[in-house]
Amino acid sequence: MKKRYLPIAMFAIAALGLTACSGGGTDSPTDDTLDVWIMQGTNPDTEAFFDTVGDAFTEKTGATLNVEFVQWADAHDRFVTAIAGGTTPDIAETGTTWTAEFADSGALAPIDDYVAEAGLEDDLVQGLVDSGTYDGSLFGMPWYAGVRSIIYRTDVFAELGLAAPTTWQEIVDAATVIQAERPDLIPFPVPGDAEMLTYPWVWGAGGEVSTLEGDQWVSGLDADEAREGIRFYTGLATEHGFSSAGATTWKETDLLDNFSQGTVAMAISGSWTPATVLEKAPELEGKIGAIAIPGQNGGISPSVLGGSHLSMFEGSENKDLAWDFMELMTTGDFAQQWADQTGYFAGTESLLQPTIESDDPLVQPFAEQMVDGGASLPVTPTFGAVQAKKTTNAMIQSILSGQKTVDEATTDAAAEMNDIMNGN
């Protein structure tokens, strides 16, 4: 049975305190310094946040926290160089699609024993556990998670008497009305350089990205089901004209900018973006809604459950101290503050539960998507290379630009994905 959906157990346990694991800093104050890499940009107040964390960490352990902020665009290459040169930090934030790659290289230390001793096994968000597990061991401590759903202009829908779509056909129906009645708006942009926006349509049509068959990864992008989903998604632009020519090269940030500028009616967007939209365009307050991505004929189309882990490097000389930091960051007050400030979801069930129960119209639909329609990309060291090659983006752009048919583009993308993931 192929695993795609990542349902999250709906129960809560009492939030754990900041007790150190065996031999940790609380019981054994130290003058050590812990070196940590954190990605820049997720939290607009990252430096101030970690100033406070550093003070708490020193008070708790007696050690000094040395945080270096790294740009996402540069991070992967920096990790590879540091691993090769033996200059890794003690702890680093790792994207969920990187953790298996770095674990496979031998650079990361397993943390199963620490998690078990802290009693956290049943409190971790399962989707983040799955993406942080490689070869039977946990190498990524769930920190925060995000998922993409659809945001839309509630004022425009109200003006035109439209209801939020619940099927793929209803997306087309609503966009058709918007196209006719509000020509100043792009009804539903299809960005060509936004990989994660493609997969919900593949999964929603019953397709797969890639599955492990024996010891070989086999791409499903050229299967009938995946082609049906990709044909629908790209057809929003090529068949119906709901997108724009410029969107062929858009990234997710371009999509966000255009929505904030008031030129887009509906768009797939991350759970962390509504706050950014309102910060950029306060005039849209009360005019934005969100819905889980509709299933083809109802229900929910799965969306990538992404986010970040905190990973401990094998070269760390004080792994107990490193765990103290990981537990401080991923449970309790600091984990909740990070979620609140970034718009992401916490990586523990006990902190996620209140979010799931929220009635905030810009929070609850994303929580529903995460719980009932969160999905994982292939957990393998080689999938990061597929992303680096931009295999999926090139496929979508070739269709949008008219250079290839859906069948041609998916055949080529599947072949390239297979070659990369199987080391050919």
C-alpha positions as CSV (number, residue, x, y, z in Angstrom):
1,M,0.0,0.0,0.0
2,K,1.6,3.3,-1.1
3,K,1.7,5.9,1.6
4,R,0.8,9.4,0.7
5,Y,-1.5,10.9,3.3
6,L,-0.1,11.8,6.6
7,P,-3.0,12.0,9.0
8,I,-2.1,13.5,12.4
9,A,-3.4,12.0,15.6
10,M,-5.9,14.2,17.2
11,F,-5.0,14.2,20.8
12,A,-3.0,16.4,23.2
13,I,-0.8,15.8,26.1
14,A,0.5,18.2,28.7
15,A,3.2,20.5,27.3
16,L,6.5,19.3,28.7
17,G,8.9,21.5,30.5
18,L,12.5,22.3,29.7
19,T,14.1,19.4,31.6
20,A,17.5,18.4,30.2
21,C,18.1,14.9,28.9
22,S,20.7,12.7,30.6
23,G,23.8,14.7,31.5
24,G,22.3,17.8,30.0
25,G,23.1,21.4,30.8
26,T,20.5,22.0,33.5
27,D,22.2,19.6,35.9
28,S,25.7,20.2,34.7
29,P,26.4,23.9,34.0
30,T,29.1,24.4,31.4
31,D,31.2,27.2,29.8
32,D,30.8,25.6,26.4
33,T,29.5,27.4,23.3
34,L,26.9,25.8,21.1
35,D,27.1,26.7,17.4
36,V,23.8,26.8,15.6
37,W,22.7,27.6,12.0
38,I,19.2,29.0,11.5
39,M,17.7,29.9,8.1
40,Q,17.1,33.6,7.6
41,G,13.8,35.0,6.6
42,T,11.2,32.6,8.1
43,N,10.6,34.9,11.0
44,P,10.7,38.7,10.4
45,D,12.1,39.1,14.0
46,T,14.6,36.2,13.9
47,E,17.5,38.0,15.5
48,A,15.4,39.5,18.4
49,F,13.8,36.1,18.9
50,F,17.2,34.3,19.2
51,D,18.5,37.0,21.5
52,T,15.8,36.0,23.9
53,V,16.4,32.3,23.3
54,G,20.2,32.8,23.9
55,D,19.5,34.4,27.3
56,A,17.2,31.5,28.3
57,F,19.7,28.9,27.1
58,T,22.5,30.5,29.1
59,E,20.3,30.7,32.2
60,K,19.3,27.0,31.7
61,T,22.7,25.5,30.9
62,G,25.5,28.0,31.6
63,A,26.6,27.7,28.0
64,T,26.7,30.4,25.3
65,L,24.5,30.2,22.2
66,N,26.2,31.2,19.0
67,V,23.6,31.5,16.2
68,E,24.5,32.1,12.6
69,F,21.8,33.1,10.2
70,V,22.0,31.5,6.7
71,Q,20.0,32.4,3.6
72,W,17.9,29.6,2.3
73,A,19.2,30.1,-1.2
74,D,22.8,29.5,0.0
75,A,22.1,26.9,2.7
76,H,22.3,23.6,0.8
77,D,25.7,24.4,-0.7
78,R,27.0,25.6,2.6
79,F,25.9,22.4,4.3
80,V,27.6,20.2,1.6
81,T,30.8,22.2,1.9
82,A,30.8,22.1,5.7
83,I,30.1,18.3,5.8
84,A,32.9,17.7,3.3
85,G,35.3,19.9,5.3
86,G,34.3,18.7,8.8
87,T,33.2,22.2,9.8
88,T,29.6,21.6,10.6
89,P,27.8,23.4,13.6
90,D,26.5,21.5,16.5
91,I,22.9,22.0,15.5
92,A,21.2,23.3,12.3
93,E,17.8,23.9,10.9
94,T,17.3,21.5,8.0
95,G,14.5,21.6,5.5
96,T,12.4,18.5,5.5
97,T,13.6,17.4,2.1
98,W,17.3,17.8,3.1
99,T,17.4,15.8,6.3
100,A,17.5,12.3,4.7
101,E,20.3,13.5,2.4
102,F,22.5,14.7,5.2
103,A,21.7,11.6,7.3
104,D,22.7,9.4,4.5
105,S,26.1,11.1,4.3
106,G,26.7,10.2,7.9
107,A,26.8,13.9,9.0
108,L,23.8,13.7,11.4
109,A,23.4,12.0,14.8
110,P,20.3,10.0,15.6
111,I,18.1,11.5,18.3
112,D,15.7,8.6,19.0
113,D,17.1,8.0,22.6
114,Y,16.8,11.7,23.5
115,V,13.2,11.8,22.2
116,A,12.3,8.7,24.1
117,E,13.9,9.8,27.4
118,A,12.0,13.1,27.1
119,G,8.7,11.2,26.6
120,L,8.0,13.0,23.3
121,E,7.5,10.1,20.9
122,D,3.7,10.4,20.9
123,D,3.6,14.2,20.8
124,L,5.5,14.8,17.6
125,V,3.6,15.7,14.4
126,Q,3.8,12.5,12.4
127,G,4.4,14.1,9.0
128,L,7.5,15.8,10.3
129,V,8.6,12.5,12.0
130,D,8.3,10.7,8.6
131,S,10.4,13.2,6.7
132,G,12.9,13.3,9.5
133,T,13.4,9.5,9.7
134,Y,16.0,7.7,7.6
135,D,17.0,4.1,7.6
136,G,14.9,3.5,10.7
137,S,16.3,6.3,12.9
138,L,15.1,9.9,13.6
139,F,17.6,12.5,12.5
140,G,15.3,15.5,12.4
141,M,13.5,16.9,15.4
142,P,10.2,18.3,14.3
143,W,10.3,22.1,14.7
144,Y,7.6,23.7,12.6
145,A,5.4,22.8,9.7
146,G,3.6,24.5,6.9
147,V,1.1,23.5,4.2
148,R,-0.3,25.2,1.1
149,S,-4.0,25.8,0.5
150,I,-6.0,28.3,-1.5
151,I,-6.5,31.9,-0.5
152,Y,-9.0,34.0,-2.3
153,R,-10.7,37.4,-2.3
154,T,-13.8,37.1,-0.3
155,D,-15.0,40.5,-1.3
156,V,-14.8,39.6,-5.0
157,F,-16.6,36.4,-4.4
158,A,-19.4,38.2,-2.5
159,E,-19.6,40.9,-5.2
160,L,-20.2,38.3,-7.9
161,G,-22.4,36.0,-5.8
162,L,-19.8,33.1,-5.8
163,A,-19.3,30.4,-3.3
164,A,-15.9,29.0,-2.4
165,P,-15.1,26.1,-4.6
166,T,-15.4,22.5,-3.3
167,T,-14.4,20.6,-6.5
168,W,-12.1,21.2,-9.4
169,Q,-15.0,22.0,-11.7
170,E,-16.2,24.7,-9.3
171,I,-12.7,26.3,-9.5
172,V,-13.2,26.6,-13.2
173,D,-16.8,27.8,-12.8
174,A,-15.8,30.6,-10.3
175,A,-12.8,31.6,-12.4
176,T,-14.9,31.8,-15.5
177,V,-17.3,34.3,-13.8
178,I,-14.4,36.4,-12.4
179,Q,-12.7,36.4,-15.9
180,A,-15.9,37.8,-17.4
181,E,-16.9,40.2,-14.7
182,R,-13.6,41.4,-13.3
183,P,-11.1,41.6,-16.2
184,D,-8.8,43.6,-13.9
185,L,-8.1,40.4,-12.0
186,I,-6.1,37.3,-12.7
187,P,-8.6,34.6,-11.8
188,F,-6.1,31.8,-10.9
189,P,-2.4,32.2,-11.8
190,V,-0.3,29.1,-12.6
191,P,3.3,29.9,-11.7
192,G,5.9,28.0,-13.7
193,D,8.7,28.2,-11.1
194,A,6.7,26.9,-8.1
195,E,7.3,23.2,-7.7
196,M,5.2,22.7,-4.6
197,L,2.0,24.1,-6.3
198,T,2.1,21.2,-8.8
199,Y,1.9,18.2,-6.5
200,P,-1.6,18.7,-5.1
201,W,-3.1,18.2,-8.6
202,V,-1.0,15.0,-9.1
203,W,-2.1,13.5,-5.8
204,G,-5.7,14.9,-6.1
205,A,-6.1,12.9,-9.4
206,G,-4.8,9.8,-7.7
207,G,-1.3,10.0,-9.0
208,E,2.1,9.7,-7.4
209,V,5.3,11.7,-7.6
210,S,7.7,8.7,-7.2
211,T,7.4,5.4,-5.4
212,L,10.0,2.9,-4.3
213,E,9.6,-0.4,-6.1
214,G,12.1,-2.9,-4.8
215,D,15.4,-1.0,-4.8
216,Q,14.4,1.4,-7.6
217,W,12.5,4.7,-7.5
218,V,9.8,4.9,-10.2
219,S,8.3,8.3,-11.1
220,G,4.6,8.4,-11.4
221,L,4.5,11.7,-13.3
222,D,3.9,10.0,-16.6
223,A,1.1,7.8,-15.4
224,D,-2.5,8.5,-16.5
225,E,-3.7,9.8,-13.1
226,A,-0.8,12.3,-12.7
227,R,-1.2,13.5,-16.3
228,E,-4.9,14.1,-15.6
229,G,-4.0,16.3,-12.6
230,I,-1.2,18.2,-14.4
231,R,-3.5,18.6,-17.5
232,F,-6.1,20.2,-15.3
233,Y,-3.7,22.5,-13.5
234,T,-1.8,23.8,-16.5
235,G,-5.1,23.9,-18.4
236,L,-6.2,26.7,-16.1
237,A,-3.7,28.7,-18.0
238,T,-3.5,27.1,-21.5
239,E,-7.1,26.1,-22.0
240,H,-9.1,28.6,-19.9
241,G,-6.8,31.6,-19.9
242,F,-7.2,32.1,-16.1
243,S,-3.5,32.9,-15.6
244,S,-1.2,35.3,-17.4
245,A,1.8,35.0,-19.7
246,G,4.1,36.5,-17.1
247,A,3.2,33.8,-14.6
248,T,5.1,31.2,-16.6
249,T,8.3,32.3,-14.9
250,W,6.8,33.3,-11.5
251,K,8.0,31.9,-8.2
252,E,5.8,31.6,-5.2
253,T,7.1,35.0,-4.0
254,D,5.9,36.6,-7.3
255,L,2.5,35.1,-6.7
256,L,2.4,36.5,-3.2
257,D,3.5,39.9,-4.4
258,N,0.7,40.0,-7.1
259,F,-1.9,38.8,-4.6
260,S,-0.8,41.6,-2.2
261,Q,-1.1,44.1,-5.0
262,G,-4.7,43.2,-5.5
263,T,-4.4,41.7,-9.0
264,V,-5.2,38.1,-8.2
265,A,-8.5,36.5,-7.2
266,M,-7.5,33.0,-6.2
267,A,-4.1,31.4,-5.6
268,I,-2.4,28.5,-3.9
269,S,-0.5,29.9,-0.9
270,G,1.3,28.8,2.2
271,S,-0.2,28.9,5.7
272,W,2.5,31.4,6.6
273,T,1.5,34.0,3.9
274,P,-1.8,35.6,4.9
275,A,-0.1,37.6,7.6
276,T,2.5,38.8,5.0
277,V,-0.3,39.7,2.6
278,L,-2.0,41.9,5.2
279,E,1.3,43.4,6.3
280,K,1.9,44.4,2.7
281,A,-1.7,45.4,1.9
282,P,-3.6,46.3,5.1
283,E,-6.5,47.5,2.8
284,L,-7.2,43.8,2.2
285,E,-8.1,43.2,5.9
286,G,-11.4,41.3,6.0
287,K,-11.3,40.7,2.3
288,I,-9.3,37.4,2.3
289,G,-10.4,33.9,2.9
290,A,-8.8,30.5,2.7
291,I,-10.0,27.0,1.8
292,A,-8.3,23.6,1.7
293,I,-7.5,22.6,-1.9
294,P,-10.6,20.9,-3.2
295,G,-10.5,17.3,-4.3
296,Q,-11.3,16.6,-7.9
297,N,-14.9,15.6,-7.0
298,G,-15.0,16.9,-3.4
299,G,-13.0,16.4,-0.3
300,I,-9.4,17.6,-0.1
301,S,-6.5,17.3,-2.6
302,P,-3.3,16.5,-0.6
303,S,-0.7,19.2,-0.3
304,V,3.0,19.0,0.6
305,L,3.5,19.1,4.4
306,G,6.8,20.9,4.6
307,G,8.7,22.8,7.2
308,S,11.9,22.3,9.1
309,H,13.7,20.0,11.5
310,L,16.4,20.8,14.0
311,S,19.2,18.3,13.3
312,M,22.2,17.4,15.5
313,F,25.5,16.9,13.7
314,E,27.6,13.8,14.5
315,G,30.7,16.0,14.9
316,S,29.2,17.9,17.9
317,E,31.4,17.5,20.9
318,N,28.5,18.0,23.3
319,K,25.4,16.2,22.1
320,D,23.6,16.5,25.5
321,L,24.0,20.3,25.4
322,A,22.8,20.2,21.8
323,W,19.7,18.3,22.8
324,D,19.0,20.8,25.5
325,F,18.8,23.5,22.8
326,M,16.6,21.3,20.5
327,E,14.1,20.6,23.3
328,L,14.0,24.2,24.3
329,M,13.2,25.3,20.8
330,T,10.7,22.6,19.8
331,T,8.5,22.3,23.0
332,G,6.9,24.8,25.3
333,D,6.9,28.6,25.1
334,F,9.6,29.2,22.5
335,A,8.0,26.7,20.0
336,Q,4.6,28.4,20.4
337,Q,6.2,31.9,20.0
338,W,7.9,30.8,16.8
339,A,4.7,29.4,15.4
340,D,2.8,32.6,16.3
341,Q,5.4,34.9,14.8
342,T,5.9,33.0,11.6
343,G,2.4,31.7,10.8
344,Y,3.7,28.1,10.7
345,F,2.4,25.2,12.8
346,A,4.3,23.9,15.8
347,G,5.9,20.4,15.5
348,T,4.2,18.9,18.5
349,E,0.6,17.7,18.8
350,S,0.1,19.4,22.2
351,L,0.9,22.8,20.7
352,L,-0.9,22.1,17.4
353,Q,-4.2,21.1,19.0
354,P,-5.4,24.7,19.8
355,T,-4.5,25.8,16.3
356,I,-6.6,22.9,14.9
357,E,-9.5,24.1,17.0
358,S,-9.2,27.7,15.9
359,D,-12.1,29.4,14.2
360,D,-9.9,32.0,12.6
361,P,-10.8,31.9,8.8
362,L,-7.2,32.4,7.8
363,V,-6.0,29.6,10.1
364,Q,-8.6,26.9,10.4
365,P,-8.6,25.9,6.6
366,F,-4.8,25.5,6.6
367,A,-5.0,23.4,9.8
368,E,-7.7,21.2,8.1
369,Q,-5.4,20.8,5.1
370,M,-2.5,19.8,7.3
371,V,-4.5,17.3,9.3
372,D,-6.7,15.8,6.6
373,G,-4.7,16.5,3.5
374,G,-1.0,16.7,4.3
375,A,1.3,14.6,2.1
376,S,5.0,13.9,1.9
377,L,7.5,14.0,-1.0
378,P,9.8,11.0,-1.4
379,V,12.0,10.6,1.7
380,T,15.3,9.8,0.1
381,P,18.7,11.5,-0.2
382,T,18.3,11.9,-3.9
383,F,15.0,13.8,-4.1
384,G,16.9,17.0,-3.2
385,A,18.9,16.6,-6.4
386,V,15.6,16.4,-8.3
387,Q,14.6,19.7,-6.8
388,A,18.0,21.2,-7.5
389,K,17.6,20.2,-11.1
390,K,14.1,21.8,-11.1
391,T,12.7,18.8,-12.9
392,T,9.1,19.6,-12.0
393,N,9.4,23.3,-12.7
394,A,10.9,22.7,-16.2
395,M,8.0,20.3,-16.9
396,I,5.4,22.8,-16.0
397,Q,7.1,25.7,-17.8
398,S,7.4,23.6,-21.0
399,I,3.7,23.0,-21.0
400,L,2.7,26.6,-20.2
401,S,5.0,27.9,-22.9
402,G,3.6,25.5,-25.5
403,Q,7.0,23.9,-26.1
404,K,5.7,20.4,-25.1
405,T,2.4,18.7,-24.7
406,V,1.4,17.3,-21.2
407,D,2.3,13.8,-22.4
408,E,5.7,14.9,-23.8
409,A,6.6,17.0,-20.7
410,T,5.6,14.3,-18.2
411,T,7.5,11.6,-20.1
412,D,10.6,13.6,-20.1
413,A,10.3,14.7,-16.4
414,A,9.6,11.1,-15.3
415,A,12.7,9.9,-17.1
416,E,14.9,12.6,-15.6
417,M,13.5,12.0,-12.1
418,N,14.2,8.3,-12.4
419,D,17.8,8.8,-13.6
420,I,18.5,11.2,-10.7
421,M,16.9,9.2,-8.0
422,N,18.4,6.0,-9.1
423,G,21.9,7.4,-9.5
424,N,22.0,7.0,-13.3
